[in-house]
Amino acid sequence: MRVLVVEDSGELARLIANGLADAGFPADLMGTVADARQAMASTRYAAIVLDLGLPDADGLTLLREVRQRHDPIPVLVLTARAGVRDRVQGLRSGADDYLVKPFAFEELVARLEALMRRPAGMLATSLSLANLSFDTASRQVFVDGAPRLLPARELAVLEILMRRKGHVVPKSMVEDQLFGLSGELSSNAVEVYVHRLRKSLVDFEARVRIHTIRGVGYMIGEDKPPC
């Protein structure tokens, strides 16, 4: 699931984004409150990693705006402000967690995972459909209990569809989750990844089927044999 990183240090932001991507969480990077607002207006994120010392406004300003519109998105504040008063202010402003720089990257990932496992979060660690299961923590897929390998993009498509199994997922949502604001998207990229995923699922003998809803998007469901 895609994460928004709001951090004005370009080098640190890139390190965080690369590390999150390796952990299975592609990220969009924004260096100001204004840019973060625009990103949130166009993309639905699974979580926000938020610095406080931003060049155009305090990060707490953005945090309070998010909570004032009753948005339950998990927000992890990542900042150099280490005082007790700072931590209390951040949590009372609506942060779900507060991590002080310098930090261990493994801890950042673990805290994000914990936030997104909460009821208001978007991350369940185990997804299943028919004889197919997906452990989102380890990024492993199993068919009839046997591990199967999928490339990262196909894994991402599978996760998006399985989190909404039985429901139509708009193509635009798949695009947002896969590519966000990175500008890496070609005109038929989603179709290519869905086609590859379909072929792999057939090869794996997974009893699931990805339906194309023409002009709308995709839906995954159990592939039931005809009566």
Stockholm file with secondary structure:
# STOCKHOLM 1.0

chainA/1-227         MRVLVVEDSGELARLIANGLADAGFPADLMGTVADARQAMASTRYAAIVLDLGLPDADGLTLLREVRQRHDPIPVLVLTARAGVRDRVQGLRSGADDYLVKPFAFEELVARLEALMRRPAGMLATSLSLANLSFDTASRQVFVDGAPRLLPARELAVLEILMRRKGHVVPKSMVEDQLFGLSGELSSNAVEVYVHRLRKSLVDFEARVRIHTIRGVGYMIGEDKPPC
#=GR chainA/1-227 SS CCEEEECSCHHHHHHHHHHHHHTTCCEEEECSHHHHHHHHHHCCCSEEEECSBCSSSBHHHHHHHHHHTTCCCCEEEEESCCSHHHHHHHHHTTCSEEEESSCCHHHHHHHHHHHHHSTTSSCCSEEEETTEEEETTTTEEEETTEEECCCHHHHHHHHHHHTTTTSCEEHHHHHHHHHTTSCCCCTTHHHHHHHHHHHHHHHTTCSEEEEEETTTEEEEEECCCCC
#=GC SS_cons         CCEEEECSCHHHHHHHHHHHHHTTCCEEEECSHHHHHHHHHHCCCSEEEECSBCSSSBHHHHHHHHHHTTCCCCEEEEESCCSHHHHHHHHHTTCSEEEESSCCHHHHHHHHHHHHHSTTSSCCSEEEETTEEEETTTTEEEETTEEECCCHHHHHHHHHHHTTTTSCEEHHHHHHHHHTTSCCCCTTHHHHHHHHHHHHHHHTTCSEEEEEETTTEEEEEECCCCC
//
